[in-house]
Amino acid sequence: MFRGKSRAGRGRSPWDTVGTERRVLAVARTLTSATRVLDALTVFDGDRRVEVAFTLHEGSAFSPGAGRFLSEYGAPVIPWRDAARERFDLAVAATSNGALHRLRAPLVIMPHGAGHNRIVPSATGRRDVASGLAPRQLTRWGRPVPALIALSHPEQLERLRRSCPAAVGRAAVVGDPCFDRIVGSLPLREVYRSALGVAPGQRLTVVSSTWGPHSLFAAHVGSLGRWVADLPVDAHRVALVLHPNIWGRYGAPQIRTWLRDALEAGLALIPPEEGWRAALVAADDLIGDHGSVTYYGAALGRPVLLAAFGDAELDPASPLMALRAACPRLERTRPLHAQLGALHPPRLPGDILTHHGEAMANLASALYRTLRLTPPADPPAVPSVPAPVAEKRRVTALTVEGRAAGPGVELVRYPAAVRRDELEEPHLVVTAHETDRRLLNSAAVLVREDVLADPADWTAATLAARPGAALAAAALAGGHVRLHFRDGRVLRARGADPALCASAVYVATLFDRPADPVLHVRVGGRDIGVECAADAPP
C-alpha cells in the first residue's frame, strides 16, 4: 500500500513519479453515486497538482455494482479500511450514507440524483425527511460531518433548514453538474439519435424506470414488449433506461430474460453505467415514473407520460410532486401511440432547476477552496456526455398491415415478436436471420437481406421449403431486390430495403395496384417510390 504524505511539504512516497500537491479521495458506494462523483472530478481535469484516489465504501446492497464499475473504469481502489486511516486533502462523495465520519479529510457531499427526493427510513431513521437531508446522515454527536453539503437547488436548502439546522451552515447551492452536462450536449442530439438507430422521420420514446416496488419496471415489466409492438417500426424507436439498482439487484441475464420479447421487437436497452443522458437528449418523448431520469427529461422540455408514481416514497416537499401534477398518466386500455401523440411538454415551475450552466464552475470554486489551492485561470469545461452504446437486436419478423392508397399502397409495420390480433388481414414478413421456426413457417414473405452469389437458387429453394410463403425476396448488388412469387413471376425492384420492397409489391398484387414502372408507397409518414420491372432471365 502506497502511503505518501498528502500535501506538498509533508514528503513524498519513493514510488511517486509525478509530484502532486493535493490528494483527493473519491468515495463510491453504489454505481449511481460513483458516476456522479466522476462528474464532479472533471473539475480537476488537466490540473497536475491534484491526484485522485478511489475507495469503495461497501455496505449498500448495490455496492458490488460500483466495484465492478471502478474496476472497468481502471481506477486503482484503496480498501475502505485503509482509506479511512490515510489523510487526504479532500474527500468527495455523492452519498451521505455510511461511516463517512471516519474519513480524515474535509468531506464534500453531493446528491446522486436530481436533488433529495426519496424517503428511506432505513437510512434516515425518519419517515418525514428525504434521504440526504437527515441528521443521522449529516451529523455525528450533534456536529455536522461534511465540510460542504453541495445542493443543486435552493428549495433543498430550505428543507435542510427544517430537517437538520445544525448542518445548514455547511450547505451551499452550487447547481446540478449532471443537468449542465445534459444541456451542454443538446447540440449532439442528431449524433445520439444515430447511435440509437433512430432513422430520419422516426420518433424516439425513452422509457425510464427508477427502482423499488412503486417503479415503472415493477408495475409494467410484463407490458414493455407490448408497448414496443404497439408502435409502428417505421415511425418509432423505443429505448429503455433502468435504474442501476435494478441491474445490481437482478443482473443483466435476468433482465434480458424478462425483456426478451421487447428486445426482439427492437427495444434499445441502455446500459446502467452511461447512456441515459444521451438518450434524454435524443428523445422526443418519455414514459416514466418518479425517478430522476424522468425529472431531468421533463426539465429538458420533453413530453412525459407517467406510467407509475411512488407518492409514498417521496418527500411531499420534493419538486418531483410538481411532475406528478403536470404530466398525464398512462391509460392501460388506450393505444399507446395515441397517448404519445397527444402529449405536450409539461408546465413545470420555472425554478425547477437553477444555476444553469454554472454548476461546474461553482463546484470547482468550492472544491479548490476546500483544497486551499488557487483554481486554474480557465473555468472548467462542461464535457458533453458520451454517445450511447445500447444493446439493440435486429428486428427479423414484421407483422404488416397493408391497404390500397390512391394509385399505390400504404404499409404499417409492427414487430412480430409480440402477437397482434386486432389488425385487419396482416401479412407476416420474416428475414432469413429469424430463428423462430413458427414464424418462418407462417410467413407470407421471406427475405434474404445480404447479397448471395446465386440469389435465384435461394429464392427457389426457399419457396420449395416453405410451402406457406407466397413470395421470396433476395438482395442483389446495387440496391436491387429479386422478388420471386410462388406463381413463377420474377420481378426486380429497388427504392427501399429488401423487406420493404417485398412487402410493398406483395400488397400491390393483393389490391391490383400497378407496380411497373413505379409503385407509390406510403410508410412511416413518408412517401417513397419502388421501381419494379420484370427480371431478365439469367
C-alpha positions in Angstrom: 0.0 0.0 0.0 1.5 3.4 -1.0 1.4 5.8 1.9 2.8 9.0 0.6 2.1 12.2 2.6 -0.9 14.2 1.4 0.2 17.8 0.9 3.3 19.4 -0.6 6.0 19.8 2.0 5.0 16.8 4.0 7.1 14.4 2.0 6.6 12.2 -1.0 6.4 8.4 -1.4 9.5 6.8 -3.1 7.1 5.3 -5.5 5.8 8.6 -6.9 6.5 9.7 -10.4 4.5 13.0 -10.5 5.0 15.5 -7.7 1.4 16.5 -6.9 0.4 19.0 -4.2 -3.0 17.7 -3.1 -4.7 14.3 -2.8 -8.4 13.8 -3.3 -10.4 10.8 -2.3 -13.4 9.8 -4.4 -15.9 7.8 -2.4 -18.2 5.4 -4.2 -20.9 3.4 -2.5 -23.3 2.5 -5.4 -22.9 2.7 -9.2 -25.1 5.8 -9.3 -23.0 7.6 -6.7 -19.8 6.6 -8.5 -20.9 8.1 -11.8 -21.9 11.3 -10.1 -18.6 11.6 -8.3 -16.9 11.2 -11.7 -18.9 14.2 -12.9 -17.5 16.3 -10.0 -13.9 15.1 -10.6 -13.9 16.6 -14.1 -13.2 20.0 -12.5 -9.6 18.7 -11.9 -9.0 17.7 -15.5 -5.6 18.9 -16.6 -4.5 20.0 -13.1 -1.3 18.2 -12.4 -1.3 19.5 -8.8 -4.1 17.2 -7.9 -4.1 13.4 -7.5 -7.3 11.4 -7.2 -7.6 8.1 -5.4 -10.8 6.0 -5.2 -12.3 3.9 -2.5 -15.4 1.7 -2.3 -17.4 2.2 0.9 -19.3 -1.0 0.9 -22.4 -1.6 3.0 -25.1 -1.0 0.4 -26.9 -3.9 -1.2 -25.8 -2.3 -4.5 -22.1 -1.8 -3.7 -20.9 -4.6 -5.9 -22.1 -2.7 -9.0 -19.9 0.2 -8.0 -16.9 -2.1 -7.5 -17.3 -3.6 -11.0 -17.7 -0.1 -12.5 -14.5 1.3 -10.8 -12.6 -1.8 -12.0 -13.7 -1.3 -15.6 -13.0 2.4 -15.3 -9.4 1.5 -14.5 -9.3 3.3 -11.2 -7.0 1.9 -8.5 -9.2 1.4 -5.5 -7.9 1.8 -1.9 -9.7 -0.5 0.5 -12.1 1.4 2.7 -10.3 0.5 5.9 -7.0 1.9 4.6 -8.7 5.0 3.1 -10.2 5.8 6.5 -6.8 5.7 8.1 -5.0 7.8 5.5 -5.0 11.6 5.4 -6.4 13.3 2.3 -6.8 16.9 1.4 -10.4 16.4 0.2 -13.0 13.6 0.1 -15.9 13.8 -2.4 -19.0 11.6 -2.1 -22.3 11.5 -3.8 -24.0 9.8 -0.9 -24.5 10.7 2.7 -24.8 7.1 3.9 -22.3 5.0 5.7 -19.4 5.8 8.1 -18.2 8.9 6.2 -17.3 10.5 9.6 -14.3 8.1 9.7 -12.6 9.8 6.8 -9.6 12.0 7.7 -10.3 14.7 5.2 -12.7 17.6 4.6 -15.7 15.9 3.1 -17.9 17.3 0.3 -21.3 15.6 -0.2 -23.4 15.9 -3.4 -26.7 14.4 -4.4 -26.6 11.3 -6.6 -29.9 12.1 -8.3 -31.9 15.2 -9.2 -31.8 16.5 -5.7 -33.0 14.9 -2.5 -36.4 13.3 -3.0 -36.8 9.8 -1.7 -37.9 8.9 1.8 -35.7 6.0 3.0 -36.3 5.4 6.7 -33.7 2.6 6.9 -31.1 5.3 6.1 -32.5 8.3 7.8 -34.4 6.8 10.7 -37.3 9.1 9.8 -40.4 9.0 7.6 -40.7 12.7 7.1 -37.2 13.6 5.8 -35.7 12.9 2.4 -32.5 10.9 2.3 -29.5 13.2 2.2 -31.1 15.8 4.5 -31.4 13.9 7.7 -29.4 14.5 10.9 -28.5 10.8 11.1 -26.7 11.2 7.8 -25.1 14.6 8.2 -24.2 14.9 11.9 -22.1 13.0 14.4 -22.8 13.7 18.1 -24.8 16.8 17.0 -22.0 18.2 14.9 -22.0 18.3 11.1 -19.8 15.8 9.4 -19.3 17.3 5.9 -17.3 20.4 5.3 -19.6 21.2 2.5 -23.1 20.0 1.5 -23.3 20.8 -2.2 -27.0 21.3 -3.1 -28.5 21.6 -6.5 -31.5 23.8 -5.8 -32.5 26.5 -3.3 -35.5 24.5 -2.1 -33.2 21.8 -0.8 -31.6 24.4 1.5 -35.0 25.3 2.9 -35.8 21.7 3.5 -32.4 21.2 5.1 -33.0 24.1 7.4 -36.1 22.4 8.7 -34.7 18.9 8.9 -31.2 19.4 10.1 -30.5 23.0 11.3 -27.0 22.1 12.6 -25.9 21.4 9.0 -27.2 24.5 7.3 -24.0 26.4 7.8 -22.1 23.8 5.8 -24.5 23.9 2.8 -24.3 25.8 -0.4 -26.4 25.8 -3.6 -24.0 25.1 -6.5 -26.4 23.8 -9.1 -26.6 20.4 -10.9 -23.4 19.4 -12.8 -25.2 16.4 -14.3 -28.0 18.5 -15.7 -25.5 21.0 -17.1 -23.8 18.2 -18.9 -27.1 17.2 -20.4 -28.0 20.7 -21.5 -24.5 21.2 -22.9 -24.9 18.1 -25.0 -28.0 19.3 -26.8 -26.0 20.2 -30.0 -25.1 16.5 -30.3 -28.8 15.4 -30.5 -28.5 14.0 -34.0 -25.3 12.1 -33.2 -27.0 10.4 -30.3 -30.1 9.6 -32.3 -28.0 8.0 -35.0 -26.2 5.9 -32.3 -29.5 4.7 -31.1 -30.6 3.7 -34.6 -33.2 6.4 -35.0 -33.8 7.0 -38.7 -34.8 10.3 -40.2 -38.5 10.8 -39.6 -38.7 8.4 -36.6 -39.6 9.4 -33.1 -37.7 8.2 -30.1 -39.6 7.3 -27.0 -37.4 6.8 -23.9 -38.9 4.6 -21.2 -37.4 5.2 -17.8 -37.8 3.4 -14.5 -36.4 4.1 -11.1 -36.1 1.1 -8.7 -38.4 -0.2 -6.0 -41.9 -1.6 -5.7 -43.6 1.6 -6.9 -41.5 2.0 -10.0 -42.5 1.7 -13.7 -40.5 -1.5 -14.1 -42.2 -3.1 -11.1 -45.7 -2.2 -12.5 -45.1 -2.8 -16.2 -42.2 -5.3 -16.7 -44.7 -7.6 -18.4 -46.0 -4.8 -20.7 -42.8 -3.5 -22.2 -42.9 -5.9 -25.2 -46.5 -4.8 -25.9 -45.6 -1.1 -25.7 -42.8 -1.6 -28.3 -45.0 -3.7 -30.5 -47.8 -1.1 -30.3 -45.6 1.5 -32.1 -45.0 1.1 -35.9 -41.4 0.4 -36.6 -41.0 2.9 -39.4 -42.2 5.8 -37.2 -40.9 4.9 -33.8 -37.9 3.7 -31.8 -38.0 2.8 -28.1 -35.1 2.9 -25.6 -35.3 1.7 -22.0 -33.3 3.2 -19.1 -33.4 1.2 -15.9 -32.0 2.5 -12.6 -28.6 0.9 -11.8 -30.1 -0.6 -8.7 -32.3 -2.8 -10.8 -29.3 -4.0 -12.7 -27.5 -4.5 -9.4 -30.3 -6.5 -7.8 -31.1 -8.8 -10.7 -28.2 -8.8 -13.1 -28.1 -8.5 -16.9 -29.0 -12.1 -17.8 -32.2 -11.9 -15.7 -33.2 -8.5 -17.1 -32.6 -9.7 -20.7 -34.7 -12.8 -20.0 -37.6 -10.7 -18.7 -37.3 -8.3 -21.7 -36.8 -11.0 -24.4 -40.0 -10.1 -26.4 -39.3 -6.4 -26.1 -35.7 -6.8 -27.3 -36.7 -8.9 -30.2 -39.3 -6.3 -31.1 -36.5 -3.7 -31.4 -36.1 -2.2 -27.9 -32.8 -0.5 -27.4 -31.5 -1.3 -23.8 -29.3 1.4 -22.3 -26.6 0.1 -20.0 -26.5 1.2 -16.4 -23.2 3.0 -16.4 -23.8 5.6 -19.1 -26.0 6.4 -22.0 -29.2 7.6 -20.2 -28.2 11.3 -20.5 -27.6 11.0 -24.3 -30.9 9.1 -24.6 -32.7 12.1 -23.0 -31.1 14.5 -25.4 -32.1 12.2 -28.3 -35.7 11.6 -27.1 -38.8 13.1 -28.5 -40.9 11.9 -25.5 -40.7 9.9 -22.3 -42.7 7.3 -20.5 -41.5 7.4 -16.9 -42.2 7.5 -13.1 -40.9 9.4 -10.1 -37.2 8.8 -10.8 -34.6 11.4 -11.5 -34.3 10.5 -15.2 -38.0 11.4 -15.8 -37.4 14.6 -13.8 -34.5 15.6 -16.0 -36.4 14.8 -19.1 -39.3 17.0 -18.1 -36.8 19.8 -17.2 -35.5 19.5 -20.8 -39.0 20.1 -22.1 -39.6 16.5 -23.2 -43.3 15.5 -23.1 -43.8 12.9 -20.3 -46.4 10.1 -19.8 -46.3 8.8 -16.3 -46.8 5.0 -16.1 -46.2 4.8 -12.3 -45.5 7.2 -9.5 -44.4 6.3 -6.0 -46.0 9.1 -3.9 -45.4 7.1 -0.7 -41.6 7.1 -1.4 -41.2 10.8 -1.9 -40.8 13.8 0.4 -44.1 15.7 0.0 -42.0 18.9 -0.3 -40.0 17.4 -3.2 -40.2 19.2 -6.6 -41.0 15.8 -8.1 -44.5 16.3 -6.8 -44.8 19.1 -9.4 -44.0 16.5 -12.0 -46.9 14.3 -10.9 -49.3 17.2 -11.2 -48.0 18.4 -14.6 -47.9 15.1 -16.5 -50.8 12.8 -17.7 -51.0 9.2 -16.5 -50.8 6.1 -18.8 -54.2 4.6 -19.6 -53.8 0.9 -19.9 -56.8 0.4 -22.2 -55.9 3.1 -24.7 -53.4 2.6 -27.6 -50.0 3.8 -26.6 -49.3 5.6 -29.9 -52.5 7.7 -29.4 -51.4 8.7 -25.9 -47.9 9.6 -27.1 -49.3 11.6 -30.0 -51.4 13.7 -27.6 -48.5 14.7 -25.3 -47.2 18.2 -24.8 -44.2 19.4 -22.8 -45.1 19.7 -19.1 -45.6 23.0 -17.5 -43.2 22.9 -14.5 -42.2 25.7 -12.1 -39.7 28.0 -13.6 -37.2 27.4 -10.9 -37.3 23.5 -11.0 -33.5 23.6 -11.7 -31.4 26.6 -11.2 -27.8 27.9 -11.8 -28.0 26.5 -15.4 -24.5 26.4 -16.9 -22.9 27.5 -13.7 -22.8 24.3 -11.6 -19.4 23.1 -12.7 -17.8 26.5 -12.1 -19.5 26.8 -8.7 -18.4 23.3 -7.8 -14.8 23.9 -8.9 -14.7 27.0 -6.8 -15.9 25.2 -3.7 -13.6 22.2 -4.2 -10.5 24.3 -4.8 -11.4 26.5 -1.8 -11.6 23.4 0.3 -8.2 22.2 -1.0 -6.7 25.7 -0.4 -5.5 25.8 -3.9 -5.8 28.6 -6.5 -8.1 27.4 -9.2 -6.8 27.3 -12.8 -7.2 30.5 -14.7 -9.6 29.0 -17.2 -13.0 27.9 -15.9 -13.7 24.2 -16.0 -15.2 22.7 -19.2 -18.6 21.1 -19.1 -18.0 17.9 -21.0 -20.6 16.6 -23.4 -21.9 13.2 -22.4 -20.7 10.2 -24.4 -22.7 8.8 -27.3 -24.9 6.0 -26.1 -23.9 2.4 -26.7 -27.2 0.5 -26.4 -28.0 -3.2 -26.8 -30.1 -3.5 -29.9 -31.2 -6.5 -31.8 -32.2 -6.7 -35.4 -36.0 -7.0 -35.9 -36.3 -10.1 -38.0 -40.0 -10.5 -38.3 -42.7 -7.9 -39.1 -46.4 -8.0 -39.0 -47.5 -5.7 -41.8 -50.9 -4.2 -42.3 -51.3 -3.2 -46.0 -54.0 -1.3 -47.8 -54.7 0.4 -51.1 -53.9 4.2 -51.0 -54.7 6.1 -54.2 -52.7 4.6 -57.0 -50.3 2.9 -54.6 -50.3 1.2 -51.2 -49.8 2.1 -47.6 -48.0 -0.1 -45.1 -47.9 0.0 -41.3 -45.3 -2.4 -40.0 -45.1 -3.7 -36.4 -42.7 -6.1 -34.7 -44.0 -9.6 -34.9 -42.2 -10.7 -31.7 -45.5 -9.8 -29.8 -48.7 -11.2 -31.2 -51.3 -8.8 -32.5 -54.8 -9.9 -33.2 -56.5 -6.6 -33.8 -55.0 -5.9 -37.3 -57.1 -6.4 -40.4 -55.7 -9.1 -42.7 -52.0 -8.5 -42.0 -49.2 -10.5 -43.6 -46.0 -11.7 -42.0 -42.6 -10.7 -43.3 -39.7 -12.8 -42.0 -36.0 -12.5 -42.7 -33.5 -15.3 -43.1 -32.0 -14.4 -39.7 -35.1 -15.3 -37.8 -34.6 -18.3 -35.5 -38.2 -19.0 -34.6 -39.4 -21.8 -36.9 -43.0 -20.9 -36.1 -42.6 -17.5 -37.7 -40.6 -18.9 -40.6 -43.4 -21.4 -41.3 -46.1 -18.8 -41.1 -44.5 -16.1 -43.2 -46.1 -14.9 -46.4 -42.9 -13.1 -47.4 -39.4 -14.4 -46.7 -36.4 -12.1 -47.2 -32.7 -12.5 -47.6 -31.1 -9.2 -46.8 -27.4 -10.0 -47.6 -26.2 -10.4 -51.2 -25.7 -14.0 -52.2 -23.6 -15.4 -55.1 -26.8 -17.0 -56.5 -29.9 -15.3 -55.2 -32.1 -17.2 -57.7 -31.2 -20.5 -56.2 -32.1 -19.2 -52.7 -35.5 -17.8 -53.7 -36.4 -21.1 -55.4 -35.2 -23.2 -52.6 -37.0 -21.1 -50.0 -40.3 -21.3 -51.8 -39.9 -25.1 -52.0 -39.0 -25.4 -48.3 -41.8 -23.1 -47.1 -45.0 -24.0 -48.8 -47.0 -21.3 -47.0 -44.9 -18.5 -48.4 -46.2 -16.5 -51.4 -43.0 -14.6 -52.1 -39.3 -14.9 -51.5 -37.1 -11.9 -51.9 -33.3 -11.7 -52.1 -31.0 -8.7 -52.1 -29.0 -8.1 -55.2 -25.9 -5.9 -55.9 -26.5 -2.3 -56.5 -29.5 -2.0 -54.1 -31.9 -4.1 -56.2 -34.1 -6.9 -54.9 -35.1 -10.1 -56.6 -38.8 -10.9 -56.0 -39.8 -14.5 -56.7 -43.6 -15.2 -56.5 -44.9 -18.7 -56.0 -46.8 -18.5 -59.2 -43.4 -18.2 -61.0 -43.3 -14.4 -61.7 -40.0 -12.8 -61.0 -39.5 -9.1 -60.6 -36.6 -6.8 -59.9 -37.2 -3.8 -57.5 -35.3 -1.1 -55.9 -36.0 2.1 -53.9 -36.1 0.7 -50.3 -34.7 -2.1 -48.2 -35.4 -5.7 -49.3 -38.1 -6.3 -46.7 -40.0 -3.1 -47.5 -39.7 -3.6 -51.3 -41.0 -7.1 -51.0 -43.9 -6.2 -48.7 -45.0 -3.3 -50.8 -45.0 -5.3 -54.0 -46.8 -8.1 -52.3 -49.6 -5.8 -51.1 -49.8 -4.2 -54.5 -50.6 -7.6 -56.1 -53.3 -8.2 -53.5 -55.0 -4.9 -54.3 -54.3 -4.9 -58.1 -52.1 -1.8 -57.9 -49.7 -1.2 -60.7 -46.1 -1.9 -59.7 -44.5 -1.2 -63.0 -42.6 1.1 -63.5 -43.0 2.8 -60.1 -45.1 1.7 -57.1 -46.1 4.6 -54.8 -45.7 3.5 -51.2 -46.8 5.4 -48.0 -44.9 4.1 -44.9 -43.9 5.7 -41.6 -45.4 9.1 -42.6 -43.2 9.4 -45.7 -43.8 8.6 -49.4 -41.3 6.5 -51.4 -41.2 5.1 -54.9 -40.4 1.5 -55.5 -39.2 0.9 -59.1 -40.3 -2.5 -60.4 -39.7 -4.4 -63.6 -39.7 -8.0 -64.9 -36.4 -9.7 -64.1 -34.4 -10.6 -67.1 -33.8 -14.4 -67.4 -30.3 -15.5 -66.3 
